[in-house]
Amino acid sequence: MNLNGINVLIDCYNLELIQGTGIKTYSVSLIKALNLLEANVNLLSSRPSVNPKSILNEVLFFDRQFTKTTKLSQIKSLLSRLIQFYPKVKSLKNSNFIIKQEADLVFDLVARENIFSSANCYDITNFLYKNFRISNKIRCDKKIDIWHSTYPIPLEVNKAKKITTIHDLIPLKLPYTTLDNKDFFFRIVKNAIEKSNLVLTVSEHTKKDIVDVFKVSPDKIFVTYQPVNQGQLTFDENELSILLRQYRLRPKEYILFVGAIEPKKNLGRLIEAYIKLDTSMPLVIVGKKGWLWEDEIGKLQQVFSKYFVKKIKFLEYVSRNDLTYLYQGACCFVFPSLYEGFGLPPLEAMALGCPAIVSNASSLPEICGDAALYVDPYDVINIRDKIESLINNPSLQAQLSIAGKERAKLFSLDNYATKLSEAYKKVI
């Protein structure tokens, strides 16, 4: 289905973050797919708008030093909302004046005149709903056909139909692994289901969770698997060796994990399993330190300090280009997560031919199919044994590498766009 002439407004709730999140990656894919379908894509930013005709608007939009607004500006913005009916968002002109950071290049996927600003709109929206159970409302100069919220945000757009993507119910399924206000999370998800014409989710597993918890009709939930970037660069052996040298790594001689260091990713058990391995390969951990990261690995650092100094490398945030060759160069990728709504990192690894070992829990078997090895995420010995069986078996590595690339093809941007058009057809 072609969406030519359809005006879609997408939130910048995660797009404005300088470092990537799973939802930011999803939002970028959503924009690319809608562009393929020839929709007219618009973005709603929460950055301050000083003067619509001033270049300062653009400067502030791309200036990460001013992402945290002051209490006074928030109060002013909130008061302005309370005295207006459907406050109008302002067009935020975007030119070539600013030399953008890598994180900002997504804004080049959208026509310059299609970026709108409503100062602090997401903070205000959450404040209004958390304290008064009032949904925030806005209006645009142009007619918006579909307001697509990539996260359950209690924000409505005047005269637009609403689609909300719900990625997972982790705060409700594993409450001890997140800092979210569980009551507020439950309420905004319930509100999103009630106010949306259609809810999208990224796996059948998450759809089942939503239907079970919120007693909603399955017909209102539509699954559109998240796509994986098939056009990622690949490198020959010489290039790969040179690129990995900056991290003091050699091709096929390290084990890789990618994900935030937080309880649900189960990194503590992975490190325990690795310590029990008889291998000279280092364990490379790519991911920023999230909530309770010290509790997750702090005790292990104290007890096994020599491993952390010599054999475990923490790289925290790396660029998308660096991550590509880290995936491609790894002997294997290990991801024993306790719960995933989708699980993009294993799919990214598989697309680049990296053999994957993943948890047998939540959506991961649905996504990875028969192209990965599976472990019980609560069983350290099982995790160790599966890693050992893979790193000592080149034939199995080659088999999984081929199977992983084939499996990843199912999650192409074209396939995603086809499913997305089906979803939009239900609403239009």
C-alpha positions, -999 to +999 in steps of 0.1 A: +000+000+000+013+034-009+009+061+017+014+091-006-004+122+007-007+108+043+007+131+069+023+112+098+036+129+130+061+109+150+073+117+185+110+126+193+107+112+228+138+090+221+151+105+189+163+135+208+187+114+229+223+117+218+231+081+225+210+053+210+183+033+227+163+004+213+133+027+208+155+053+191+166+026+166+130+016+161+120+052+154+147+056+128+135+024+111+099+037+112+109+069+095+128+050+068+099+026+062+074+055+059+097+072+035+097+040+014+059+041+015+060+078+004+042+091+034+048+127+045+068+123+078+067+150+104+085+151+138+074+165+172+103+179+192+102+190+228+131+214+224+124+251+232+113+274+204+126+310+210+116+328+178+103+309+147+124+332+125+156+330+145+186+308+137+188+304+175+160+279+173+181+256+152+212+262+174+192+252+205+177+222+188+211+206+182+228+219+213+230+190+238+241+213+266+206+226+270+187+193+270+178+197+307+153+225+311+151+246+343+123+242+367+112+278+359+109+271+322+090+239+329+065+258+351+061+285+325+054+259+298+030+241+321+011+273+329+009+281+291-006+247+285-032+251+312-046+283+298-047+272+262-070+249+244-050+226+221-018+247+221-003+250+186+031+236+179+056+258+161+075+249+129+112+246+136+131+254+105+162+232+099+190+242+075+226+233+068+239+259+092+247+234+119+273+207+115+254+178+130+267+151+153+262+114+142+232+112+166+214+140+147+217+126+112+182+111+116+167+145+112+180+146+076+155+118+068+127+143+073+118+174+052+132+205+069+098+221+071+083+191+088+100+194+122+077+210+149+085+221+184+063+222+215+086+232+244+090+205+271+059+188+257+068+153+269+078+164+304+046+183+307+025+154+293+039+130+319+035+156+347-002+162+338-010+125+335+009+114+366-006+140+389-040+148+374-047+120+349-051+146+322-040+138+286-020+167+270-034+179+237-018+198+208-026+210+173-005+217+141-009+242+113-010+214+089-035+185+089-021+154+106-037+122+096-019+098+120-001+106+152+023+077+157+037+075+192+067+052+195+062+049+233+030+051+254+027+089+257-006+103+270-005+130+243-032+136+217-030+155+184-061+174+173-082+155+147-055+129+141-059+092+145-035+076+169-012+046+166+010+036+196+039+012+196+042-008+229+076-026+229+073-046+260+058-048+295+092-053+313+083-030+343+053-053+350+068-086+340+102-081+358+094-052+383+127-057+402+148-050+371+136-014+364+133+019+382+100+028+365+071+040+385+050+008+380+016+024+387+023+052+363+036+028+336+005+006+339-017+037+336+000+051+305+000+018+287-038+014+296-044+049+284-025+042+251-046+011+244-078+030+251-069+062+231-052+045+201-070+034+170-044+007+168-015-006+189+016-019+173+040-043+190+073-059+179+066-096+187+038-121+191+052-126+227+046-090+236+012-090+220+002-120+242+015-101+273-006-071+264-037-091+257-033-111+290-026-081+312-050-055+298-078-079+286-078-061+253-091-077+220-062-092+200-077-075+169-065-041+183-029-053+185-009-056+153+026-072+152+052-055+130+087-071+137+114-045+140+137-045+110+175-050+111+198-029+089+207-052+060+229-025+044+255-025+071+291-023+060+312-055+060+350-056+060+376-080+046+400-097+069+428-071+066+404-042+072+389-060+102+422-066+118+432-030+114+399-017+128+399-041+158+434-032+167+423+001+183+405-021+209+434-045+212+413-073+197+419-098+170+393-113+146+375-144+159+394-143+192+368-126+215+333-132+229+309-103+225+279-090+245+260-059+235+233-043+257+229-020+287+244-031+320+213-036+340+196-065+358+173-077+330+203-082+307+216-109+331+252-098+326+262-111+361+254-147+352+272-143+318+304-131+336+301-160+361+298-184+332+327-168+314+350-171+345+343-208+346+354-212+309+389-224+300+396-199+273+421-172+265+395-152+246+385-119+263+348-111+270+340-078+253+310-059+268+295-031+248+269-011+266+263+019+289+260+014+326+224+014+336+204+011+368+220-012+395+250-019+373+272-021+404+249-047+420+249-066+388+287-069+384+303-051+414+307-082+437+322-102+408+347-074+402+359-076+438+361-114+439+376-119+404+396-087+400+423-103+378+397-113+352+382-078+351+417-063+346+431-087+320+402-106+303+370-085+305+368-054+284+341-028+290+337-005+260+304+013+271+290+033+242+306+029+207+296+043+173+274+024+150+303+019+126+325+005+154+297-018+166+294-032+130+330-045+130+328-056+166+299-078+156+316-091+125+349-098+142+336-117+172+340-155+176+304-155+190+277-133+204+262-142+238+229-126+250+213-144+280+187-117+287+159-125+311+133-107+290+131-090+257+101-075+238+121-081+206+158-084+210+176-064+183+213-070+192+212-108+185+196-101+151+222-074+143+249-100+151+233-127+130+229-103+100+267-098+101+274-135+103+283-137+140+271-170+156+247-162+184+239-178+218+207-163+233+182-169+262+154-193+257+130-168+274+104-143+262+105-133+225+141-144+216+132-179+203+105-163+182+130-138+167+161-160+163+143-192+152+167-222+145+196-199+137+210-196+173+219-217+203+197-214+233+205-213+271+185-212+303+193-176+314+191-187+351+216-216+347+253-204+348+266-239+340+243-242+310+255-208+297+291-219+301+286-252+284+269-236+254+297-210+250+323-238+253+306-260+227+305-231+202+340-216+206+356-251+203+336-261+172+345-241+140+320-262+120+291-252+142+303-215+141+302-217+102+267-233+103+252-207+126+269-179+107+251-190+075+218-197+092+219-163+110+224-143+078+194-162+062+172-156+093+180-119+094+167-115+058+132-121+071+136-088+091+144-066+061+132-030+059+111-039+029+093-066+048+088-042+077+073-016+053+049-041+039+036-050+074+035-013+084+014-004+054-011-032+064-013-017+099-018+019+086-045+006+062-065-006+093-065+030+106-068+052+075 
